[in-house]
Amino acid sequence: MLLGSQFRRRGPMDLPDLPTWLSTGCWRGGVVLKRDVFSTIERGRLRTGAGDVDAVLRRLDEVPRWNRALASLLFRRERRALARIGHFGIAPPLLFAGRRFLVRGWIDGVPLHIAKPYGDSAFFRSAKIALRTLHRAGIAHNDLAKEQNWLYANGRAYVTDFQLSSCFSHSRRRSKLFRIARYEDLRHLLKHKRCYAPAALTASERRLLARKSLITRLWMATGKKAYYAVTRGLNFTDREGRGLRFIREMPAMTARLQDHPKVRDVAVVPFPDRRAGTGLYAFVEGSASDRELRDFLGNGGPEYLQIVDALPRDARGEVRGEILELVAMNQLDLIGPLVKSDAERTIVSRIVSERRNLRDRYAF
């Protein structure tokens, strides 16, 4: 395997391409975690000398031709950052690097927006330590505003998705650019802390939250607006990786299903789809049949529609969409720690056993 300095000693043309590597049988695919115009990310098993291990494959072979240059640039950024930081225990280690693909370790945790660690000040202390370790290694993440780039695993924080990261040499770690990038990484972490554990914010952290860097203010006034205009024109959005289709179609689909007299409630969640990019999965609480609801919706329904006796709900009675997203994605091993009671476990187990998305499990 190409780890750390071993990778840096080899040039790009010395690395294997994806078809050659896959033909060795070292990789056994499992489920697609994400698919967009920059890469396809899959979870599976990597064969090593010590046995098979859970891992994640990022591959660029399905990237559109018009976007290959940018996708390759982001890929190289992640590859370089993982080679430097992976062995510190705060991010996935780089297990293998190819010409247009890489394999990183699997962290058995869930994204922040699914874990929702309300009041968990210990998690945010762990996150601050992880961020300090990252910066001491000379890496600025540059994309920590996204909750899915923070993982929650056994109460600890881990960082993932280094496509926008910057690696600074020892001579440049005191540069103003690195100080600004480091400041913005911390500010984005504190924004998440303010959302989930506001009582744990210190006075100095509150002051830091109130001060945006000049670069950030300029970005929000100019570049951010251009970014949204371009990505919407490309039918691409990256809010928690949900996709523009979810933003546009989910509200109308939910309202239409709720109009059916045999439907009590509806939860429509996105999932990465190997063919469509973003698929929609509708969980419908009620007594209607699948055929009735398909006919009622007409054209343009969800990829999967599952009738359930009851939807999982929190103490306030709100549907636990984070659990349903994991069901839709076939990430079943991550559901257990999120279940709060025996009654909820019974509801979730029934939904899991009758889930519809079985075709997204595949093997090469």
VENZI-V210518 format. One record per backbone hydrogen bond with DSSP energy under -0.5 kcal/mol. CO is the residue of the C=O (numbers start at 1). NH is the residue of the N-H. E is the energy in kcal/mol with one decimal. If there is no record, write none. Layout:
# VENZI-V210518
[[CO,NH,E] [CO,NH,E]]
This chain:
# VENZI-V210518
[[1,3,-0.9] [3,6,-2.2] [4,7,-0.6] [4,8,-1.6] [5,9,-1.4] [7,10,-1.6] [11,14,-1.5] [11,15,-0.5] [12,15,-1.1] [16,99,-2.7] [17,21,-2.1] [18,22,-3.0] [19,23,-1.8] [21,24,-1.4] [21,26,-0.7] [22,25,-1.7] [26,47,-2.9] [27,29,-0.5] [28,45,-2.4] [30,362,-1.5] [31,33,-0.5] [31,43,-3.1] [34,41,-3.1] [39,36,-2.3] [40,59,-2.5] [41,33,-2.8] [41,34,-1.6] [42,57,-2.8] [43,30,-1.8] [43,31,-1.2] [44,55,-2.2] [45,28,-2.4] [46,48,-0.5] [46,53,-2.2] [48,51,-1.6] [51,48,-1.0] [53,46,-2.9] [54,106,-1.1] [55,44,-2.4] [56,58,-0.5] [56,104,-2.7] [57,42,-2.6] [57,59,-0.6] [58,102,-1.9] [59,40,-2.2] [60,63,-1.6] [64,67,-1.6] [65,68,-1.3] [67,71,-2.4] [68,72,-2.4] [69,73,-1.8] [70,74,-2.3] [71,75,-2.2] [72,76,-2.3] [73,77,-1.8] [74,78,-2.0] [75,79,-2.6] [76,80,-2.3] [77,81,-2.2] [78,82,-2.8] [79,83,-1.7] [80,84,-1.0] [81,85,-2.6] [82,86,-2.2] [82,94,-0.6] [85,88,-2.2] [86,89,-0.9] [90,159,-2.9] [93,95,-0.7] [93,105,-2.6] [96,103,-3.1] [100,60,-2.0] [101,98,-3.2] [102,58,-2.6] [103,95,-2.6] [103,96,-1.9] [104,56,-2.8] [106,108,-0.6] [107,109,-2.5] [110,152,-3.2] [111,114,-1.5] [111,115,-2.7] [112,116,-2.7] [116,118,-2.3] [117,120,-1.9] [119,121,-1.5] [120,124,-1.2] [121,125,-1.8] [122,126,-2.2] [123,127,-2.3] [124,128,-1.9] [125,129,-1.8] [126,130,-2.4] [127,131,-2.3] [128,132,-2.2] [129,133,-2.3] [130,134,-2.2] [131,135,-2.3] [132,136,-2.2] [133,137,-1.3] [134,139,-1.8] [135,138,-1.7] [138,168,-3.7] [140,166,-2.5] [143,146,-0.8] [146,149,-1.5] [147,112,-1.4] [147,150,-1.8] [149,160,-2.1] [150,112,-2.0] [151,153,-0.6] [151,158,-1.9] [152,110,-2.2] [153,156,-2.1] [156,153,-2.4] [158,151,-3.0] [159,92,-0.6] [162,165,-1.2] [166,140,-2.5] [166,168,-0.5] [169,172,-1.2] [169,173,-0.6] [170,173,-0.8] [172,175,-1.5] [175,179,-1.9] [176,180,-2.3] [177,181,-2.4] [178,182,-2.7] [179,183,-2.2] [180,184,-2.4] [181,185,-2.1] [182,186,-2.0] [183,187,-2.4] [184,188,-2.3] [185,189,-1.8] [186,190,-2.4] [187,191,-1.5] [188,192,-1.5] [189,193,-2.1] [190,194,-2.4] [191,195,-1.3] [192,196,-2.4] [193,197,-2.9] [196,119,-3.3] [197,200,-1.6] [198,201,-1.4] [202,206,-2.1] [203,207,-1.9] [204,208,-2.2] [205,209,-2.2] [206,210,-1.2] [207,211,-0.5] [208,211,-1.3] [210,212,-0.6] [213,217,-2.3] [214,218,-2.4] [215,219,-2.4] [216,220,-2.6] [217,221,-1.5] [218,222,-1.8] [218,223,-0.6] [219,224,-3.7] [222,226,-1.6] [223,227,-2.7] [224,228,-2.3] [225,229,-1.9] [226,230,-2.4] [227,231,-2.8] [228,232,-2.1] [229,233,-1.5] [230,234,-1.4] [231,236,-3.0] [232,235,-1.3] [238,240,-1.1] [238,241,-0.6] [239,242,-1.8] [243,247,-1.3] [244,248,-2.5] [245,249,-3.0] [245,250,-0.6] [246,250,-1.4] [249,253,-2.3] [250,254,-2.8] [251,255,-2.4] [252,256,-2.3] [253,257,-2.2] [254,258,-2.2] [255,259,-0.8] [256,259,-0.7] [257,260,-1.5] [260,263,-1.8] [262,287,-2.1] [262,288,-0.8] [265,285,-2.7] [267,269,-0.5] [267,283,-2.9] [269,281,-2.7] [271,279,-3.3] [273,277,-2.2] [276,278,-1.5] [277,273,-1.9] [279,271,-1.8] [280,303,-1.2] [280,304,-1.6] [281,269,-2.7] [281,283,-0.6] [282,284,-0.6] [282,306,-2.9] [283,267,-2.3] [283,285,-0.5] [284,286,-0.7] [284,308,-3.0] [285,264,-3.2] [285,265,-1.5] [289,293,-2.1] [290,294,-2.4] [291,295,-2.5] [292,296,-2.1] [293,297,-2.2] [294,298,-2.0] [304,282,-2.9] [306,284,-3.0] [308,286,-1.5] [312,320,-2.7] [314,317,-2.0] [318,314,-2.3] [319,321,-1.7] [320,323,-0.9] [320,324,-1.5] [321,325,-2.4] [322,326,-1.4] [323,327,-1.8] [324,328,-2.5] [325,329,-1.8] [326,331,-2.4] [327,330,-1.3] [330,332,-1.1] [331,334,-1.3] [332,335,-1.3] [332,336,-0.5] [335,338,-1.9] [335,339,-0.9] [336,339,-1.2] [341,345,-2.1] [342,346,-2.0] [343,347,-1.7] [344,348,-2.8] [345,349,-2.5] [346,350,-1.7] [347,351,-1.8] [348,352,-2.9] [349,353,-2.3] [350,354,-1.2] [352,355,-1.3] [356,358,-1.9] [358,361,-1.2] [360,362,-0.6]]
